[in-house]
Amino acid sequence: MSLYIIRVNLKEIVLQLINMKNLIISIILIQPFVSLAQENIDPEVQENNEHKCAVVITSRINDNQDPYQYALDRVRMCKKGDILSLNSFLDSLTTKVYFNDLMRGFCDFEKQIITDVNKDSSSLSCVHVGKERPRRNLKIP
């Protein structure tokens, strides 16, 4: 009786090992095709995200022009899908206002937005939305 149980258990173990071997081989053979398909899902989007549009906001570079207007002009030259990289060397309160306005106007909210505001230098990175969003005209009473 015990020999029969051992034989049945051994047979089940061998069958499970064969099934696992087939599963592992299938995964090894299919994995490269899945990876290749993921890389080629949308090459246009992947290609656009490799472009970087860098803007520096500082009062030293912009002799005759307002630093914010200079940044706006530069950001407007960027294209949809570009990675916006803004660096500011202005005081942190002014930078927060500028970054907030630039995020509302140009950053894609469905993608990651990274900000780091310090007293010495600050940065904002996001994906360009393409067309600038309309600005709100707030009337102060």
N, C-alpha and C positions, 0 to 999 in steps of 0.2 A: 504494500500500500504506500509506504513512504517513498519507495523508488519511483512509483508512478507519479507522485506529486512533484518530486524533484525534476523528473523528465518534462512534465507539463510546464513547470515554472521556467526551466531552462529554454524550452521551445518559445515561450512567450517573450523572454528576455532577448533571444536572438531575433525574433520578429520585430520587436521594438527598436533594436539596434539597427536593423536593416532600414526601417522606416526613418529613423533619425539620420542615417547616412544619406538616404535619398533627399531628405529635407535640407540637409547641410549642402549637398551638392547643388541642389536647385537654387538655394540662396546665393552660393558662390557664382553660379553661372548667370543669374538674373541681375545681381547687384551692379555690375558695370553698365548694363543697359539702362537701369533706373537712374544712376548717377548722370549718365550722358543725356538722358531725356530731361532731367532737371536743369542741367546747364543750358540746354537749348530751348527752353520753354518760350522765352521772348527775347531774342538777341538784341532787338532794338532798345528795349528797356534796359537791358544789361549794359549795352554800349553807351546809352545816354548817362547812366549813373557813374560812369568812369570819368566824366568831365567835371572839372572843378572850377568854380568861379570864386576867386578870392578878392575880398575888399578890405582895405584897411581904413579905419576911421580915426583920424587924428587931426588936431588943429595945426600941427607943424607942416604937414604936406600941403594942405589946402590954404594957400595964401589969401586968395581973393574970394573964395567960395565957402559957404557954410559947410561944415563937415558932414552934416546930415544930407544936405542936397547933393554933395559929392558922392556919398554912399548910394543914394537913390539912383543917381545917374548911372553908376557902375552896375548896380544890381539889375536895372532895367535892360542892360545889354546882355545879361545872362539868358540862357535858353531853358525851356522846360526839361526837367529831369536832371539838370546840373546840380552838383552839390555846392550849395552856397556856404562859403566859409568867411565869416565876418569877424574881424579883430578890431577891438576898440581900445584906444589908449586915452580916452576921456574919463572924467570922474564917473563913479559907479551910478549915481542917480541919473545923470544924463544918458549914460549907456543903457540903463534899464528902459527908459522911455523910447530911445531909438530902436533897441532890439524888439521891444513889444510891438512897435509900429511896423517894423520890417517883417516880423513873424506873421502878423495879421495880413499883410499885403502880399507876401511872396512865398511863404513856406507851405508845403503840402502837409496838411494836418493828418493825413493817413500814413505818413512816414514818421520816422523818429526825428525829434527836434532836440538838440543838445545845446544848453547854454551854461556858461561859466562866467559869473560876474564877480570881479575882484576890484580892489581899489587901484591896483597898478595896471592891469590889463584884463580884458574880457573877450570872450569868444562866443559865437553863435554858429551852429552848423545845422543845415536842414536841406531838404530837397526842394528845388525851385518848382513852384506850382505851374509856371508857364505864363499865364496872363495875370497881370497885377489885379488884385481884387479892388473893387471900388472903395474909396475912402468915405467915411462918414463925416458929414458936416454937422458938428455939434454947435448949437447956438446957446450961448451963455446968456441967461436973462439979465 
